[in-house]
C-alpha cells in the first residue's frame, strides 16, 4: 500500500508524516486490498483539515475531518474511513454469501403432450414443474409443508445432505421418503 501526503499552507513535519502513515497502516487490517491512500492536510484560518482518499480495486472511499488540532483531524478522518471500509467489507461479504443461481429457488412450469398409445392416438398431458430443492431440517420442512397448498415437499435434508420427499397424507400424518 502506497501512502501519499500533501501539505497545504504549512510545513509538513516528520512527526505528522509518521503519524499519518501509522494511522493509515491500521486500515490495512480491515481491508487488505488497498492500492494507495492520498492524504491532504491543510491549515486554513486556525482550522486543521485532513482529507483522505483510499483507492482499492473498483472502489474509492473518501473522508474529511476538520478539528482544532492536526492530530485530531487525522484521527477523525481515519475513523470515518474505517467505518466506510467496514460497511464496504460487509456489503462485499453479504453478496458473496448469496447462493449460486442454480441453488437458489428456481421454478418454472410447462405442459407437454405425450402419445401413450400410437394406435389409437391416446394422449396424456403431463404438467411439469421444476424446482431446486432447498436445504432444510425436518422441522423446517414440516412447517413449510403446512404453509403451502401442495401436499408434498422436496427438500435437501440438513442432517443427511440427501434429497428427501415429505408427503402430507392427512392433517396429522406425514410420510418421509428417503433414498
KEZAVO-684490 format. One record per residue (C-alpha): residue number from 1; residue in one letter; x, y, z. Coordinates in pm, 1 decimal. Layout:
BEGIN
<node i="NUM" aa="a" x="X" y="Y" z="Z"/>
...
//
This chain:
BEGIN
<node i="1" aa="x" x="0.0" y="0.0" z="0.0"/>
<node i="2" aa="x" x="135.9" y="338.1" z="-100.7"/>
<node i="3" aa="x" x="64.2" y="647.2" z="110.9"/>
<node i="4" aa="x" x="95.7" y="993.2" z="-43.0"/>
<node i="5" aa="x" x="80.2" y="1300.6" z="180.3"/>
<node i="6" aa="x" x="25.9" y="1657.0" z="62.3"/>
<node i="7" aa="x" x="54.1" y="1956.9" z="296.4"/>
<node i="8" aa="x" x="-112.2" y="2289.1" z="215.3"/>
<node i="9" aa="x" x="-34.7" y="2619.6" z="387.0"/>
<node i="10" aa="x" x="202.9" y="2469.3" z="644.9"/>
<node i="11" aa="x" x="531.1" y="2282.4" z="668.4"/>
<node i="12" aa="x" x="488.2" y="1904.2" z="695.4"/>
<node i="13" aa="x" x="695.7" y="1772.8" z="985.3"/>
<node i="14" aa="x" x="836.3" y="1424.2" z="1014.3"/>
<node i="15" aa="x" x="620.3" y="1360.2" z="1322.0"/>
<node i="16" aa="x" x="298.1" y="1438.6" z="1133.1"/>
<node i="17" aa="x" x="413.6" y="1233.2" z="832.7"/>
<node i="18" aa="x" x="488.7" y="932.8" z="1056.2"/>
<node i="19" aa="x" x="156.6" y="974.7" z="1237.1"/>
<node i="20" aa="x" x="-39.9" y="976.4" z="909.6"/>
<node i="21" aa="x" x="148.0" y="671.9" z="781.4"/>
<node i="22" aa="x" x="98.6" y="471.3" z="1101.7"/>
<node i="23" aa="x" x="-270.9" y="567.1" z="1119.1"/>
<node i="24" aa="x" x="-328.9" y="467.4" z="756.9"/>
<node i="25" aa="x" x="-141.7" y="139.3" z="801.7"/>
<node i="26" aa="x" x="-404.4" y="43.7" z="1062.9"/>
<node i="27" aa="x" x="-667.8" y="45.6" z="786.6"/>
<node i="28" aa="x" x="-489.7" y="-247.2" z="624.1"/>
<node i="29" aa="x" x="-611.1" y="-485.2" z="894.6"/>
<node i="30" aa="x" x="-974.1" y="-420.3" z="797.3"/>
<node i="31" aa="x" x="-931.1" y="-433.7" z="421.2"/>
<node i="32" aa="x" x="-616.1" y="-573.8" z="263.2"/>
<node i="33" aa="x" x="-691.5" y="-478.4" z="-98.8"/>
<node i="34" aa="x" x="-590.3" y="-114.1" z="-58.7"/>
<node i="35" aa="x" x="-383.2" y="13.5" z="-351.5"/>
<node i="36" aa="x" x="-299.1" y="359.5" z="-220.7"/>
<node i="37" aa="x" x="-411.7" y="631.3" z="17.8"/>
<node i="38" aa="x" x="-376.3" y="1000.2" z="-55.3"/>
<node i="39" aa="x" x="-382.1" y="1231.9" z="246.5"/>
<node i="40" aa="x" x="-422.7" y="1606.4" z="202.9"/>
<node i="41" aa="x" x="-350.3" y="1807.5" z="515.9"/>
<node i="42" aa="x" x="-429.8" y="2177.3" z="516.1"/>
<node i="43" aa="x" x="-433.6" y="2467.1" z="759.2"/>
<node i="44" aa="x" x="-697.7" y="2734.0" z="695.1"/>
<node i="45" aa="x" x="-781.3" y="3005.8" z="949.4"/>
<node i="46" aa="x" x="-669.1" y="2800.1" z="1251.3"/>
<node i="47" aa="x" x="-869.0" y="2501.3" z="1127.1"/>
<node i="48" aa="x" x="-680.3" y="2181.3" z="1059.0"/>
<node i="49" aa="x" x="-835.7" y="1981.5" z="776.0"/>
<node i="50" aa="x" x="-747.4" y="1624.5" z="681.7"/>
<node i="51" aa="x" x="-884.3" y="1472.6" z="362.8"/>
<node i="52" aa="x" x="-820.7" y="1103.3" z="294.5"/>
<node i="53" aa="x" x="-881.5" y="926.8" z="-34.0"/>
<node i="54" aa="x" x="-847.3" y="547.5" z="-37.1"/>
<node i="55" aa="x" x="-815.6" y="363.9" z="-368.2"/>
<node i="56" aa="x" x="-898.1" y="-6.7" z="-391.6"/>
<node i="57" aa="x" x="-996.0" y="-222.2" z="-689.6"/>
<node i="58" aa="x" x="-1337.7" y="-94.0" z="-810.4"/>
<node i="59" aa="x" x="-1376.8" y="137.0" z="-506.9"/>
<node i="60" aa="x" x="-1270.0" y="484.3" z="-400.0"/>
<node i="61" aa="x" x="-1350.2" y="586.9" z="-42.6"/>
<node i="62" aa="x" x="-1312.2" y="944.1" z="82.8"/>
<node i="63" aa="x" x="-1331.1" y="1108.2" z="422.2"/>
<node i="64" aa="x" x="-1273.5" y="1456.4" z="555.6"/>
<node i="65" aa="x" x="-1234.1" y="1588.6" z="908.5"/>
<node i="66" aa="x" x="-1187.5" y="1935.9" z="1048.7"/>
<node i="67" aa="x" x="-1051.7" y="1988.5" z="1401.6"/>
<node i="68" aa="x" x="-855.3" y="2241.9" z="1604.6"/>
<node i="69" aa="x" x="-554.0" y="2006.5" z="1617.5"/>
<node i="70" aa="x" x="-399.8" y="1831.4" z="1315.7"/>
<node i="71" aa="x" x="-359.2" y="1501.9" z="1502.6"/>
<node i="72" aa="x" x="-728.8" y="1505.0" z="1598.4"/>
<node i="73" aa="x" x="-822.6" y="1580.4" z="1236.9"/>
<node i="74" aa="x" x="-614.3" y="1284.8" z="1117.7"/>
<node i="75" aa="x" x="-773.0" y="1055.9" z="1378.6"/>
<node i="76" aa="x" x="-1125.4" y="1167.8" z="1285.6"/>
<node i="77" aa="x" x="-1066.1" y="1119.9" z="912.9"/>
<node i="78" aa="x" x="-914.6" y="774.9" z="968.0"/>
<node i="79" aa="x" x="-1208.4" y="677.6" z="1192.1"/>
<node i="80" aa="x" x="-1457.5" y="786.8" z="924.7"/>
<node i="81" aa="x" x="-1266.8" y="590.9" z="662.5"/>
<node i="82" aa="x" x="-1260.4" y="288.1" z="892.4"/>
<node i="83" aa="x" x="-1641.4" y="296.5" z="919.0"/>
<node i="84" aa="x" x="-1670.8" y="315.7" z="539.3"/>
<node i="85" aa="x" x="-1430.4" y="23.0" z="497.1"/>
<node i="86" aa="x" x="-1630.0" y="-190.1" z="741.4"/>
<node i="87" aa="x" x="-1953.7" y="-111.6" z="555.0"/>
<node i="88" aa="x" x="-1789.4" y="-192.0" z="221.8"/>
<node i="89" aa="x" x="-1648.2" y="-517.3" z="354.1"/>
<node i="90" aa="x" x="-1989.8" y="-617.1" z="493.5"/>
<node i="91" aa="x" x="-2151.4" y="-537.6" z="159.9"/>
<node i="92" aa="x" x="-1894.0" y="-745.1" z="-27.3"/>
<node i="93" aa="x" x="-1923.4" y="-1044.3" z="206.0"/>
<node i="94" aa="x" x="-2305.3" y="-1025.6" z="201.1"/>
<node i="95" aa="x" x="-2303.1" y="-1054.1" z="-177.4"/>
<node i="96" aa="x" x="-2066.2" y="-1348.0" z="-161.8"/>
<node i="97" aa="x" x="-2288.9" y="-1530.2" z="86.5"/>
<node i="98" aa="x" x="-2566.5" y="-1547.8" z="-168.5"/>
<node i="99" aa="x" x="-2602.0" y="-1893.1" z="-312.0"/>
<node i="100" aa="x" x="-2527.9" y="-1957.7" z="-677.2"/>
<node i="101" aa="x" x="-2822.6" y="-1916.2" z="-908.3"/>
<node i="102" aa="x" x="-2878.8" y="-2288.3" z="-955.6"/>
<node i="103" aa="x" x="-2900.2" y="-2337.8" z="-578.2"/>
<node i="104" aa="x" x="-3147.8" y="-2057.0" z="-530.1"/>
<node i="105" aa="x" x="-3514.3" y="-2139.9" z="-555.7"/>
<node i="106" aa="x" x="-3594.4" y="-2154.8" z="-926.9"/>
<node i="107" aa="x" x="-3918.0" y="-2282.1" z="-1064.8"/>
<node i="108" aa="x" x="-4094.3" y="-2293.0" z="-1394.9"/>
<node i="109" aa="x" x="-4391.3" y="-2482.1" z="-1532.1"/>
<node i="110" aa="x" x="-4486.9" y="-2615.7" z="-1869.1"/>
<node i="111" aa="x" x="-4721.1" y="-2873.0" z="-2014.3"/>
<node i="112" aa="x" x="-4632.4" y="-3137.5" z="-2267.1"/>
<node i="113" aa="x" x="-4844.4" y="-3384.8" z="-2458.7"/>
<node i="114" aa="x" x="-4718.4" y="-3739.8" z="-2476.9"/>
<node i="115" aa="x" x="-4865.7" y="-4001.4" z="-2706.4"/>
<node i="116" aa="x" x="-4916.1" y="-4305.8" z="-2488.1"/>
<node i="117" aa="x" x="-5070.1" y="-4540.9" z="-2741.5"/>
<node i="118" aa="x" x="-4978.6" y="-4470.2" z="-3107.3"/>
<node i="119" aa="x" x="-5251.2" y="-4699.0" z="-3246.6"/>
<node i="120" aa="x" x="-5547.9" y="-4505.2" z="-3117.1"/>
<node i="121" aa="x" x="-5360.8" y="-4177.9" z="-3061.4"/>
<node i="122" aa="x" x="-5429.7" y="-4160.2" z="-2690.6"/>
<node i="123" aa="x" x="-5266.1" y="-3855.2" z="-2539.5"/>
<node i="124" aa="x" x="-5191.6" y="-3767.1" z="-2183.2"/>
<node i="125" aa="x" x="-5094.8" y="-3422.3" z="-2070.4"/>
<node i="126" aa="x" x="-4815.6" y="-3401.9" z="-1818.9"/>
<node i="127" aa="x" x="-4772.3" y="-3079.8" z="-1628.0"/>
<node i="128" aa="x" x="-4408.7" y="-3033.9" z="-1529.5"/>
<node i="129" aa="x" x="-4283.9" y="-2808.4" z="-1254.4"/>
<node i="130" aa="x" x="-3913.4" y="-2797.5" z="-1183.8"/>
<node i="131" aa="x" x="-3771.3" y="-2663.8" z="-862.1"/>
<node i="132" aa="x" x="-3436.7" y="-2666.3" z="-693.0"/>
<node i="133" aa="x" x="-3457.3" y="-2831.8" z="-354.2"/>
<node i="134" aa="x" x="-3393.4" y="-2607.6" z="-55.9"/>
<node i="135" aa="x" x="-3172.9" y="-2725.1" z="228.2"/>
<node i="136" aa="x" x="-3397.6" y="-2764.6" z="533.6"/>
<node i="137" aa="x" x="-3417.9" y="-2954.0" z="857.8"/>
<node i="138" aa="x" x="-3708.7" y="-3194.0" z="901.7"/>
<node i="139" aa="x" x="-3890.5" y="-2950.0" z="1131.5"/>
<node i="140" aa="x" x="-3845.8" y="-2663.5" z="883.1"/>
<node i="141" aa="x" x="-3977.9" y="-2887.7" z="605.0"/>
<node i="142" aa="x" x="-4284.7" y="-2976.7" z="814.3"/>
<node i="143" aa="x" x="-4353.2" y="-2609.6" z="882.9"/>
<node i="144" aa="x" x="-4313.1" y="-2517.8" z="516.8"/>
<node i="145" aa="x" x="-4537.6" y="-2804.6" z="403.6"/>
<node i="146" aa="x" x="-4809.6" y="-2685.5" z="642.2"/>
<node i="147" aa="x" x="-4793.4" y="-2335.7" z="492.0"/>
<node i="148" aa="x" x="-4815.1" y="-2438.7" z="125.9"/>
<node i="149" aa="x" x="-5111.6" y="-2569.9" z="-68.3"/>
<node i="150" aa="x" x="-4936.8" y="-2869.9" z="-224.4"/>
<node i="151" aa="x" x="-4933.0" y="-3195.4" z="-29.3"/>
<node i="152" aa="x" x="-4564.3" y="-3276.8" z="-84.0"/>
<node i="153" aa="x" x="-4229.4" y="-3104.6" z="-47.2"/>
<node i="154" aa="x" x="-3894.2" y="-3197.1" z="-198.5"/>
<node i="155" aa="x" x="-3601.6" y="-3075.7" z="11.6"/>
<node i="156" aa="x" x="-3237.1" y="-3148.7" z="87.5"/>
<node i="157" aa="x" x="-3208.5" y="-3277.3" z="442.6"/>
<node i="158" aa="x" x="-2957.2" y="-3087.9" z="656.9"/>
<node i="159" aa="x" x="-2858.6" y="-3395.4" z="858.4"/>
<node i="160" aa="x" x="-2803.1" y="-3636.0" z="568.1"/>
<node i="161" aa="x" x="-2741.0" y="-3389.3" z="282.3"/>
<node i="162" aa="x" x="-2964.5" y="-3607.1" z="60.4"/>
<node i="163" aa="x" x="-3286.6" y="-3531.6" z="-122.0"/>
<node i="164" aa="x" x="-3599.9" y="-3621.2" z="72.9"/>
<node i="165" aa="x" x="-3968.7" y="-3602.9" z="-8.6"/>
<node i="166" aa="x" x="-4216.7" y="-3517.1" z="263.4"/>
<node i="167" aa="x" x="-4577.6" y="-3611.0" z="181.8"/>
<node i="168" aa="x" x="-4880.6" y="-3488.6" z="374.3"/>
<node i="169" aa="x" x="-5123.3" y="-3780.7" z="399.7"/>
<node i="170" aa="x" x="-5386.3" y="-3600.8" z="608.7"/>
<node i="171" aa="x" x="-5393.8" y="-3330.6" z="877.8"/>
<node i="172" aa="x" x="-5191.0" y="-3529.4" z="1133.3"/>
<node i="173" aa="x" x="-4995.8" y="-3784.9" z="928.7"/>
<node i="174" aa="x" x="-4690.9" y="-3732.8" z="712.6"/>
<node i="175" aa="x" x="-4469.5" y="-3964.9" z="512.1"/>
<node i="176" aa="x" x="-4095.0" y="-3907.5" z="468.2"/>
<node i="177" aa="x" x="-3931.7" y="-4068.7" z="165.3"/>
<node i="178" aa="x" x="-3553.9" y="-4100.6" z="183.5"/>
<node i="179" aa="x" x="-3327.7" y="-4253.2" z="-83.1"/>
//
